[in-house]
Amino acid sequence: MTPTSAVDRAVSEVRQAAFEISATDQRQAYLMLREALKLQPGHPDLLGDLAVLHLQAGRMDACIEAAGEALAARPDHDDSAYAMALALEASGRLDAARACYRELVHGERAARFAAAQPDLAEQCRAKLAQLEAMAPTAAVSAAPPAQAPATSSPVANLPVATAPAPPIAPAHKSIDVAADRAPSGDDEEVFTPRVVRAAGLGTLLRETRGIRALTLDCFDTILWRHTPHPTDVFHDMQQRPAFRTAAIDAALRQKAELYARQLQRVRTGRTEVSLEQIYQAARPGIDDTLVRWLAEDELAAEMAACHAHPGAVQLLRDARARGLPVTIVSDTYLDESRLRRLLAHALPSDAYEAIGAVVCSCDHGVCKSQGLFKIAKLPMPANASAMLHVGDNKDADVQAPRALGISATQLLHDGTDSAQRRAMSAAAACLLDPSARDSRMLCAPYRAVHATFGQDNALPATTIGHGALGPMMHAFVRWIEEEAERLAATHPRVKLLFLMRDAHLPLLAYRELGGRFPSHSAHISRFSAYAASFRRQEHVDHYLAHFANNLTPEMIARQLLLSPERTARLLEDAEKAAQPRQAFLSAVRQPEVMAEIATASAAYRARLRHYLQRQADLMPGDTVMLVDLGYAGTIQRVLGPVMAGQWGNEVFGRYLLAVGSTDDRHRGLLDRSWLDDRALSTLQPYVGLLETLSADDGASAVGYDEDGQPQFDARQVEDVQHRLVAAIQAECLRFVREAEAHFHAGGRTPHTHHLRDEALGGLGRLLFLPSEQELVHLSQFKLEINLGSGIARPLFDIEAGLDGLRRHGMFYVGLAQNGARMAVPAELRAAGMEMSLTMLAQARFGVEATRQDWTMRRLPVPLLVARDGGTPAELQLDALATHDGYFSVLVPLPTTPTDVALPFGRDHAWLQLHSATMVPVSEGRAMERHEADAMHLLVADGVVSHGAGLLNFEHENAMLMFPSESFTHEGRMAIRLTFRPVTSRTEAVQAAAAAGS
């Protein structure tokens, strides 16, 4: 091999690798090309590819610079001229763009460019006509320009940017610009894209030239399963009669396949096996009749799990219209007859008729990477490159056919970000519902939707809205439509009232779905529901029982609709009592106060009804379905009896998450009909995150005027949060549209029993296992609490969570939740997945643990205690490991004046002091909720501080002290000291000795 050919081959491999990577990681592709250019400066193909990459990322000046360098190195590099024209047009330099387009359409490049890129040449003509129409006063010649030397080309003298290119921004393309070109046997050049995204599968043949035959992979190219992994289908198989009869469950089916392949490798050196060989491995000597029955049941399970990708359907139709022979080449344990039946079941008839031969690896004993393309009787054109193979596996579907000269286009699914989300969602779903991947299969029907319309390296709004919220909302509103249809079969005039603010996004999603039932927003908050419900004293008593311990008397008075004058008198009288809160509660139950409450509530109720009549045309006899995120159905429980008893409306509630008992009137997509109470209770405390992302940008309703217009409380969150939420919601609605269109185009919408798995896993993942990008974005958000409280609470605080972990380990969680942070699992996820998984498991399975149980890592801490200057007594405490190498020790303080000292210098030369807090002790337990900073009480002896809590204990007698005169306290108290050992005394002595020698 000559040096030149070696260089060319290396450049070709770098270009291919860069453009395959660019579909999922453009920054990595950019770096690869830049590194290659260091070895081959000025290489026109590398520069041209770099220009295209810049163009995709929207960096027009950088594109023009790279294209200009490519043209300077090779003036006939027409692709770079085209990229430059596009960049000039996009950046507003229209005169220069027109000149470039003219040269490509009429100039010296025209014939060459039209022959190589006929479709792009047509686009150039259209763009040139459009640009020339925009400049009517310009002297535009329809004749080709005079031929000129390449150096006088309009693309050769353009100013270019010299600044370094910024990091690559996300871009989404269905078909990659990079392509393979090869001469065909009939002198027509073959052009095929190297990679294609699922969104571009249906139009792939339009981007090729010279193709005479088509071969297609089957699974994850034509047919996609509604499961995260192919083996998930085995959990459906095991429930079928044949598998029950043969006592083959999912685990045995999987092990049998592995063993059959190992046995085949021993016997033949190959790995491909049939269903018959797998069943024989599972049950040696199994009857042939049972084998056929098992194969039929397995095929039935695959038919239930598989659907055709709409893009693949269009590709088959296009191939048939072009008269191209189509062959299916699949690595599968299904033989040809069974795979044909599966394809015929999943594909529309006209698409299936496009298929000619079907080649299955199990029929030939070899897979694609072992030579299946070579031994299969494919309808090979005279030139192998005129056959195009399309599939998703790089080894089997790209490298294997290319080794034989067959053109290959890799179908890219989604990248690492989406794959991580899928894996975490599956883990969350299985933890929340252990029957998944045990007694039933785990479903993931949105996998193909994400692969088709998702974006890797996307902005946070897309990641959260499209990737996380979208599947939840689509599954929810699909179920809502089914529930409404079921109600309408037995109840008149079903109307859907989406409860604002939290059901704002579900309402928009339902309308995007094209739901056929009347749907209305209804501004009914918990505050307004309670305000309309106080008809008798028992209703007031129930309200007080729920909220008297959590709300201030002022908030309670506001909810009970008491006048300011009455409220002031009640509060003044209560303050004089020995127990003010109890006195206030007793006062509001007095007859005259109850009369005021009932009268105000009746008037409020009338205004609310007027509002619903105006807003939803609510009339007696209408059936009302209240739609909300969940979870207890408070509004339905409080207001439902009023609507049924006084207004003549039967009320049903449908929720994304329903906690507690369920019946026909109170149900959820996620509820006790298929999940246990503990699973639901694991999610319920943290749905505030979902509420924040689903709410509208207004405030909670607190009343209604006489004309039926709602009145709102003051908003408690900033406009910037509403803008961030709006962007997330827009991406969520895009997913709903795309998912519905995808399923409609495929002719098969998954059952809601399958969709709800995605909702469960997606919600569990978002709450307990969010990605780093999601955490950073969501850390800005707050949750508004209604009930007339006027309170907005942060969702979570990553830094505060890390501080809590260092001081208390995972036991800080209760303190954080009582401190009003609403999504504490997110803080644990930021610290490490083992933390959030532990919390998920603890909540899901009721794992009880104390601080002593949490860790076996303990550090002895000596304690010196001296009264009245006497000889100190020495005790030993145990410091428990917490997080990040920190330890926490609780130092009890005697009730009498006593000096307390911690002689850390004995064992430590250096340590980092994190915090010292004063903690009340009751019944032997530290009351951490009432802790107070005690760092100012510390006195150091023989200790040098180096900042950030880093302390050098200069000698063995160095210590930290709490002198008795530095603090006073009543009752039992303790000091919690949190520290991190850095260098032990032994290590310091050894280091000093080594330095001295």
TAWOVEN-V494315 format. One record per helix or strand of 2 or more residues. SS is the DSSP state (hx for helix, st for strand). FROM is the first residue (numbers start at 1). LEN is the number of residues. Records with the same first field share a line. If there is no record, write none. Layout:
SS->FROM-LEN ; FROM-LEN
This chain:
hx->3-20 ; 26-14 ; 44-14 ; 60-14 ; 78-13 ; 94-12 ; 110-7 ; 118-16 ; 150-3 ; 198-10 ; 230-8 ; 241-6 ; 250-19 ; 275-8 ; 288-18 ; 310-13 ; 336-11 ; 349-4 ; 361-4 ; 368-3 ; 372-4 ; 384-3 ; 394-10 ; 416-17 ; 447-7 ; 460-29 ; 504-10 ; 526-6 ; 537-11 ; 553-7 ; 564-12 ; 580-8 ; 591-26 ; 634-12 ; 677-8 ; 688-7 ; 719-28 ; 752-17 ; 772-7 ; 798-21 ; 824-8 ; 833-13 ; 851-4 ; 904-3 ; 935-3 ; 964-3 ; 985-12
st->179-5 ; 189-5 ; 195-3 ; 213-4 ; 223-3 ; 306-3 ; 325-6 ; 355-6 ; 387-5 ; 407-6 ; 494-6 ; 518-5 ; 623-9 ; 650-9 ; 666-5 ; 701-4 ; 710-3 ; 782-4 ; 791-4 ; 858-9 ; 873-9 ; 887-7 ; 899-4 ; 908-15 ; 925-9 ; 939-3 ; 943-3 ; 950-4 ; 959-4 ; 973-12
